[in-house]
Amino acid sequence: GRKNYNLKAGKTVKLKVKVRKVKGSKKLLPRRFAPQLRYVSTNPSVATVNNKGKIRAVGTGTCEVWVYVQNGRSQKGTVNVQ
C-alpha cells in the first residue's frame, strides 16, 4: 500500500493493511493473546492512529506511523501534516 500520506490538520485516512502468511500451515495466534495488528505514531502531536488503522492529522509537522504484525514484522509510513 501507500507509504506516504499528505494531510491537512483535522483530516483522516484509513490504512489498508493485508497480512499474508508465508507458510500455509502456520497459524496466527488467537486475538485473545495479542492483536493481529498494532499501530503506533512516532509523534501524536502531529498525527494519531487508532487500533483500527485510522490516522488523524493533528498538527503541522512530519511523523511516522508504524504497523506491527503479531509475528514481529513491521512496516512504516510517513505522514506529513500541513
N, C-alpha and C positions, 0 to 999 in steps of 0.2 A: 504493500500500500504506500500511501504518501508518507514522506518523512519530514516535510517542511510545511508549516502552516502559518499563514499571514492573516491575522485577525485584527479587528478593531475592538477596543475595550467594550466589554459587555456582551460580545458575540460568543456563540458556542459552536463547536464542531464535534462530531462523534467519530471516534477512532474505529476503523474496521480492522479487526484482528482475527486471523484464522490460525488455528492450531493444527499442524499436521504431524501425525505420528510417523516416525521413521520405520519402525518395525510394527507390523500389524498385530503381532501377538502381545506387545507391551500394552498394559492398561494404565490409564492415568489414575492417580489417587482419587478416591471419592471426595467430593467437595467438603464433606464434614471435617476432613483432615487439613485441607488447605484450599484456598480459592484457586481455580484453574488459571486465572489471570490476575495480576496485581498491577496497579497503575500508580506512578509516583511523579510529581512535578519537582524539579530542582529549585524552583523559586515560586512559591504560592502567591507572592505579591504581584507576579506577572501573569501567571495562569495557574488555575487549579484543574484537577482531573478527579472525577468521582470513580467509584468502584465498577461502573458500567462503561468506562472509557470516554465519558463526555468531558471535553476540555472547555473551560470557560475562561475567556480573556479578562483579566482583572485590571492590570495597569501597564503602562508603557515599558517596554524592555524585551529581552530575549531570555528564554529558558529552554530546558529540555524536558520532555515527558518520556519516561521510561515505562516499558511494559515488561513485566516479568512473568514467565510461564512456570508452572509447578515444577518442571524438571530442571529449573535453574537457567534456562536460556533467557536472553533478554534482547530487546530492540529499543532504540531511542528515536525520537523525533524532535525537531526543533520548532519552537513556537515563537513567532515574532508578533508583538502586540504594538500597534501604533496608537 
